[in-house]
Amino acid sequence: MAKKLSILLIATFLSLLLVANHAVANKERHRQTRQREARQCRLQSISASQPSRRIQSEGGVTEFWDEFEDQFQCTGVAAMRNTIQPNSLSLPNYSPSPRLVYIEQGRGLVGIPFPGCPETYDSSRGGQSLRGSEDRSEGQEGGRRRSDQHQKVHRVHKGDLVALPAGVAHWCLNDGNEELIAVSVTDLNNQANQLDQKLRSYYLAGGRNHESQRGPQRRQQRGWESETFQNVFRAFDENLMAEALNVPVETVRNMQREDKRGYIVRVRKDMSVIRPDEYEEDDEGEESREGGHRYGQREGRSNGLEETVCTTRIHHYMDNPSEADVYSRHAGRLNLVNKLKLPILSYLDLSAEKGELLPNAIHAPHWSMNAHSIVYVTRGEARVQVVGNNGERLLDDRVREGDIFSIPQYFASTARAGRNGFEWVAFKTSAMPIKNSLVGSTSVFRAMPAQVLAESYGLRIQEAQKLKFSRDQYTVLLPPSRSSSY
């Protein structure tokens, strides 16, 4: 008995030792990651920037900000913007890093087939096609409709935030009447990415389009593009793929061929996917826009995941003024989307905010305690200042619509809107970002004794009291004073 007890204790000790070693290894890996970030965050300046590269495709344009800019190297992200023409499809692809996408304009359909999940949409049950018509195909026999099955397809609109997990394939169809513009930030430094800190996309279809690249830069563009975006089927042996997929070799050749249409293609005819009637979504209002309802759930093919991963919401409407988390009638509003509003963000460790400042209003000086911020200007202009630990202004400039700039963790920043106001979306590298403000009712000054402020700044106690309690009726959004001018 004593011998068995000794063996059990030894086994328990070894198990605890393995767990401890695993925890230490993870901690060391995170420490090395933070050290790598620190080496890359020796910023001399931050500037609002526009895209530096573009890929012209048949059905749209993909634009990229320079990921090797110091500000993006510091924050460990890459930014891009897709403009998809009506009746065009962004081809299926996946990335080794998680991505947040903001729909700046238009509407469309997004598909994210989660691995291991069942196809919960089935046209044989009488589901409706994309445009509300029957899903008929060329291969019908005797007037019978060919059925299809696939995972849920998500309707997205202007103002939606879409979460794309690492390694999960996704596609987007613009079925509207105007261009669909989607701005995205990829967290290259996320734990999900075990490769180097470089933007990559692995395409399941399509090819490179170099027809728009003329002159001496064409070769350089081709080299960068071929390293960054590739059709993963292209290099496989065609006979092996034909056997694996159980399709003719000619089908595999079509999958592997060079495709000059690029990565966004025009669909050959109206696409039909299984969708509930569109009017049902419209009647249900914003709840359906947040993806909170499930349609077409088929019975009898359950794998135990469809109530968790397989039905997780992947988008949230973040531009609704009535759902503002911070609101000032004279200053503006903030809509925050963190892991509490969109639970999938807890796995991505990302979040976002949509902000609006009224003319001449101020975003109070503050710093982020646990996240980098990558800010994209959606409308208007503002004067923005960012200050680093060296006490120097790294950014002091007017930013305008279409600009992107970064605010690294702990760097203090403030913004003042122009005469026409200022709107932005900020992508954050934490699922629960925390701000520490220098002004307002929740400011760090408000939490300190007045005597501490007086001694710290050499003020009289009355001056310290005024500093402490100024703007105490506001939080992070401050209305302009009467004497303000832009």
Backbone hydrogen bonds, N-H to C=O, Kabsch-Sander energy under -0.5 kcal/mol:
donor,donor_aa,acceptor,acceptor_aa,energy
5,L,1,M,-2.3
6,S,2,A,-2.2
7,I,3,K,-2.3
8,L,4,K,-2.4
9,L,5,L,-2.5
10,I,6,S,-2.5
11,A,7,I,-2.6
12,T,8,L,-2.6
13,F,9,L,-2.6
14,L,10,I,-2.7
15,S,11,A,-2.2
16,L,12,T,-2.5
17,L,13,F,-2.4
18,L,14,L,-2.3
19,V,15,S,-2.3
20,A,16,L,-2.6
21,N,17,L,-2.7
22,H,18,L,-2.5
23,A,19,V,-2.4
24,V,20,A,-2.7
25,A,21,N,-2.6
26,N,22,H,-2.4
27,K,23,A,-2.6
28,E,24,V,-2.6
29,R,25,A,-2.5
30,H,26,N,-2.6
31,R,27,K,-2.3
32,Q,28,E,-2.6
33,T,29,R,-2.2
34,R,30,H,-2.5
35,Q,31,R,-2.4
36,R,32,Q,-2.4
37,E,33,T,-2.2
38,A,34,R,-2.5
39,R,35,Q,-2.2
40,Q,36,R,-1.2
41,C,37,E,-0.7
41,C,38,A,-1.0
43,L,41,C,-1.8
46,I,394,L,-3.4
49,S,404,I,-2.6
52,S,64,F,-2.6
53,R,64,F,-1.8
55,I,62,T,-2.8
56,Q,54,R,-0.5
57,S,55,I,-0.6
57,S,60,G,-2.9
58,E,261,R,-3.6
59,G,264,I,-3.2
60,G,57,S,-0.8
61,V,83,T,-2.0
62,T,55,I,-2.3
63,E,81,R,-2.9
64,F,53,R,-2.6
65,W,79,A,-2.2
67,E,65,W,-0.8
69,E,66,D,-1.7
72,F,69,E,-0.5
73,Q,69,E,-2.5
74,C,70,D,-2.3
75,T,71,Q,-1.6
76,G,72,F,-1.5
77,V,72,F,-1.4
78,A,186,T,-1.8
80,M,184,S,-2.2
81,R,63,E,-2.6
82,N,182,A,-2.7
83,T,61,V,-2.9
84,I,82,N,-0.6
84,I,180,L,-3.0
85,Q,59,G,-3.1
85,Q,83,T,-0.5
87,N,174,N,-2.1
88,S,85,Q,-0.9
88,S,174,N,-0.7
89,L,265,V,-3.5
90,S,172,C,-3.3
91,L,89,L,-0.6
91,L,263,Y,-2.3
93,N,170,H,-1.7
94,Y,202,Y,-2.0
99,R,164,L,-2.4
100,L,185,V,-2.2
101,V,162,V,-2.7
102,Y,183,V,-3.5
103,I,101,V,-0.5
103,I,160,D,-2.5
104,E,102,Y,-1.0
104,E,181,I,-2.0
105,Q,181,I,-1.5
108,G,156,V,-2.3
109,L,173,L,-2.6
110,V,154,H,-2.8
111,G,171,W,-2.0
112,I,152,K,-0.6
114,F,112,I,-0.9
117,C,114,F,-1.6
120,T,118,P,-0.9
121,Y,150,H,-2.1
123,S,148,D,-2.5
125,R,122,D,-1.2
126,G,123,S,-1.7
127,G,122,D,-0.6
128,Q,275,R,-1.0
129,S,133,S,-1.7
132,G,129,S,-1.7
136,R,134,E,-1.7
140,Q,137,S,-1.0
141,E,144,R,-0.6
144,R,141,E,-1.7
150,H,121,Y,-1.8
154,H,110,V,-3.1
156,V,108,G,-2.5
158,K,106,G,-0.7
159,G,103,I,-3.0
160,D,157,H,-1.9
161,L,316,H,-2.8
162,V,101,V,-3.2
163,A,314,I,-3.3
164,L,99,R,-3.0
164,L,162,V,-0.5
167,G,95,S,-3.6
168,V,165,P,-1.2
169,A,167,G,-0.5
170,H,93,N,-1.9
171,W,111,G,-1.7
172,C,90,S,-1.4
173,L,109,L,-2.7
174,N,88,S,-2.7
175,D,173,L,-1.0
176,G,107,R,-0.6
180,L,84,I,-2.7
181,I,105,Q,-1.7
181,I,179,E,-0.6
182,A,82,N,-2.7
182,A,180,L,-0.5
183,V,102,Y,-2.5
184,S,80,M,-2.8
185,V,100,L,-2.2
186,T,78,A,-3.0
187,D,98,P,-2.2
188,L,76,G,-0.8
188,L,186,T,-1.4
189,N,76,G,-1.6
190,N,187,D,-1.5
193,N,190,N,-1.7
194,Q,192,A,-0.8
198,K,196,D,-2.1
201,S,228,T,-2.3
202,Y,94,Y,-3.2
203,Y,201,S,-0.7
203,Y,230,Q,-2.7
204,L,92,P,-2.5
205,A,92,P,-0.6
207,G,262,G,-1.0
213,Q,210,H,-1.5
214,R,212,S,-0.9
217,Q,214,R,-0.5
218,R,215,G,-1.6
220,Q,216,P,-0.5
221,Q,217,Q,-2.5
222,R,218,R,-2.5
223,G,219,R,-2.2
224,W,220,Q,-2.2
225,E,221,Q,-2.8
226,S,222,R,-2.7
227,E,223,G,-1.4
228,T,224,W,-1.3
229,F,225,E,-3.0
230,Q,201,S,-1.1
232,V,203,Y,-2.8
232,V,230,Q,-0.7
234,R,231,N,-1.4
236,F,233,F,-1.0
241,M,237,D,-2.4
242,A,238,E,-2.3
243,E,239,N,-2.1
244,A,240,L,-2.6
245,L,241,M,-2.9
246,N,242,A,-1.1
247,V,242,A,-1.7
251,T,248,P,-0.7
252,V,248,P,-1.3
253,R,249,V,-2.3
254,N,250,E,-1.9
255,M,251,T,-1.7
256,Q,252,V,-1.6
257,R,253,R,-1.3
260,K,258,E,-0.6
262,G,259,D,-1.4
265,V,89,L,-2.6
267,V,87,N,-1.9
273,V,271,M,-0.5
275,R,128,Q,-4.1
275,R,273,V,-0.5
280,E,277,D,-1.1
281,E,277,D,-0.9
282,D,278,E,-1.9
283,D,279,Y,-2.2
284,E,280,E,-1.2
285,G,281,E,-0.6
285,G,282,D,-1.0
287,E,284,E,-0.9
288,S,285,G,-0.8
289,R,285,G,-1.1
290,E,286,E,-1.5
291,G,288,S,-1.6
292,G,287,E,-1.8
308,T,305,L,-2.4
310,C,305,L,-1.5
312,T,309,V,-1.5
316,H,161,L,-2.0
318,M,159,G,-2.3
318,M,316,H,-0.8
323,E,320,N,-1.8
324,A,321,P,-1.5
325,D,334,L,-2.3
326,V,334,L,-1.8
328,S,332,G,-3.1
331,A,328,S,-1.0
332,G,328,S,-2.0
333,R,356,E,-1.9
334,L,326,V,-2.4
335,N,354,K,-2.8
336,L,334,L,-0.5
337,V,352,A,-2.9
339,K,431,A,-2.1
341,K,338,N,-0.8
342,L,338,N,-2.5
345,L,342,L,-2.5
346,S,343,P,-1.9
347,Y,344,I,-1.2
348,L,344,I,-1.2
349,D,345,L,-2.2
350,L,345,L,-1.1
351,S,428,K,-1.9
352,A,337,V,-2.0
353,E,426,A,-1.9
354,K,335,N,-2.7
355,G,424,W,-2.6
356,E,333,R,-2.4
357,L,422,F,-3.3
358,L,331,A,-2.9
360,N,418,G,-1.3
361,A,358,L,-2.5
362,I,478,L,-3.0
363,H,415,A,-3.0
364,A,362,I,-0.8
364,A,476,V,-2.9
366,H,413,S,-1.8
367,W,436,N,-1.7
369,M,434,I,-2.9
370,N,434,I,-0.5
373,S,407,I,-2.1
374,I,427,F,-2.5
375,V,373,S,-0.6
375,V,405,F,-2.9
376,Y,425,V,-2.8
377,V,403,D,-2.5
378,T,376,Y,-0.6
378,T,423,E,-1.6
379,R,423,E,-1.5
381,E,421,G,-1.6
382,A,399,V,-1.6
383,R,416,R,-2.6
384,V,382,A,-0.6
384,V,397,D,-2.8
385,Q,414,T,-2.4
386,V,395,L,-2.1
387,V,412,A,-3.1
388,G,392,E,-1.9
391,G,388,G,-1.7
394,L,386,V,-2.5
394,L,392,E,-0.7
395,L,386,V,-1.5
397,D,384,V,-1.8
399,V,382,A,-2.8
399,V,397,D,-0.6
401,E,380,G,-0.7
402,G,377,V,-2.7
403,D,400,R,-2.3
404,I,49,S,-1.7
405,F,375,V,-1.9
407,I,373,S,-3.2
410,Y,368,S,-2.1
411,F,408,P,-1.8
412,A,387,V,-1.4
413,S,366,H,-2.4
414,T,385,Q,-2.0
415,A,363,H,-1.3
416,R,383,R,-2.3
417,A,361,A,-2.7
418,G,381,E,-2.6
421,G,418,G,-1.5
422,F,357,L,-2.2
423,E,379,R,-2.6
424,W,355,G,-2.1
425,V,376,Y,-2.3
426,A,353,E,-2.8
427,F,374,I,-2.6
427,F,425,V,-0.5
428,K,351,S,-3.0
429,T,372,H,-1.6
430,S,428,K,-0.5
436,N,367,W,-2.7
437,S,435,K,-0.5
438,L,365,P,-2.7
440,G,470,S,-0.7
441,S,474,Y,-3.3
443,S,440,G,-1.6
444,V,437,S,-2.6
447,A,443,S,-1.0
448,M,445,F,-1.4
452,V,449,P,-0.5
453,L,449,P,-1.5
454,A,450,A,-2.5
455,E,451,Q,-2.5
456,S,452,V,-2.3
457,Y,453,L,-2.2
458,G,454,A,-1.0
459,L,454,A,-1.8
464,A,460,R,-2.3
465,Q,461,I,-2.3
466,K,462,Q,-2.1
467,L,463,E,-2.4
468,K,464,A,-2.4
469,F,465,Q,-2.4
470,S,466,K,-1.1
472,D,469,F,-1.3
474,Y,471,R,-1.8
478,L,362,I,-3.1
478,L,476,V,-0.5
484,S,481,S,-1.7
